């Protein structure tokens, strides 16, 4: 499904140059989300895009440097970066917890027989 989505978006560009980074990130993220939660997200879903952005922030951080040199955490630049890292981490965890709660809710509805199919 995601490959089809990617191909359609590339075709829409009709040979014009464009940055595929966001498209690839969204498609890969959707494959992972579908495996974890059983559904995909719209590529323009703000919560999904924020989670992808926060994950990129987490992976691009230089937390390892601070772990190697703990005294750096007291310097303003590193302190601000650690605060930003913490906010991104909380945001990603909140997104995941919300989707887990939704999956549990849907499962309980299905088990109780009150689930409605659309």
C-alpha positions in Angstrom: 0.0 0.0 0.0 2.8 2.4 0.9 4.7 1.6 -2.3 1.6 2.4 -4.3 1.2 5.7 -2.4 4.8 6.6 -3.1 4.6 5.8 -6.8 1.4 7.9 -7.1 3.1 10.9 -5.4 6.1 10.6 -7.6 3.9 10.4 -10.7 2.1 13.6 -9.5 5.3 15.5 -9.8 5.5 14.7 -13.5 9.2 14.5 -13.7 9.8 17.7 -11.7 12.6 17.7 -9.2 11.4 17.4 -5.6 12.7 16.4 -2.2 11.7 12.8 -1.5 13.0 12.8 2.1 9.6 13.5 3.7 7.8 11.1 1.4 10.2 8.2 2.2 10.1 9.0 5.9 6.2 9.0 5.9 6.1 5.8 3.9 8.6 3.9 6.1 6.9 5.3 9.2 3.5 4.0 7.9 4.9 0.6 7.3 6.1 0.5 10.9 2.9 1.9 12.3 0.8 -0.6 10.3 2.9 -3.4 11.8 2.6 -2.0 15.3 -1.0 -0.7 15.4 -2.7 -2.3 12.4 -3.4 0.9 10.5 -1.6 3.5 8.5 -1.8 7.3 8.9 -2.5 9.9 6.4 0.8 11.5 5.2 -0.5 14.9 6.2 -1.8 13.9 9.7 -0.2 16.5 12.0 0.3 14.1 14.9 2.0 11.5 12.6 4.2 14.2 11.1 5.1 15.6 14.5 6.0 12.1 15.7 8.3 11.6 12.7 9.9 14.9 13.3 10.4 14.1 17.0 12.0 10.7 16.1 14.3 12.5 13.7 15.3 14.9 16.4 15.9 12.0 18.8 18.1 10.1 16.4 20.0 13.1 15.3 20.8 14.3 18.8 24.3 14.1 20.3 23.2 12.6 23.6 26.1 10.1 23.4 28.5 13.1 23.6 26.9 14.1 26.9 27.0 10.6 28.2 30.7 10.4 27.4 31.3 13.8 29.0 28.7 14.3 31.7 30.0 17.7 32.7 28.8 19.1 29.4 25.2 18.9 30.6 25.8 21.9 32.8 26.8 24.2 29.8 23.9 26.2 28.4 24.1 24.9 24.9 24.0 21.2 25.9 21.4 21.9 28.6 19.1 23.4 26.0 19.7 20.4 23.7 19.0 17.9 26.4 15.7 19.8 27.2 14.8 19.6 23.5 15.7 15.9 23.5 13.5 15.3 26.5 10.5 17.1 24.9 10.9 15.1 21.7 11.1 11.8 23.7 7.9 12.6 25.7 6.1 13.5 22.5 7.0 10.3 20.7 6.1 8.2 23.8 2.8 10.0 24.1 2.0 9.3 20.4 2.8 5.6 20.9 0.9 5.3 24.1 -2.2 7.0 22.5 -2.1 4.5 19.7 -1.7 1.5 22.0 -4.7 2.8 24.0 -6.7 3.0 20.8 -5.7 -0.6 19.8 -6.7 -1.9 23.2 -10.0 0.0 23.0 -10.8 -1.5 19.6 -9.8 -4.9 20.7 -12.0 -4.7 23.8 -14.9 -3.6 21.6 -14.3 -6.5 19.2 -14.1 -9.0 22.1 -17.3 -7.7 23.7 -19.1 -7.9 20.3 -20.0 -4.2 20.2 -17.6 -3.3 17.4 -19.1 -1.8 14.4 -17.7 -2.3 10.9 -17.8 0.5 8.4 
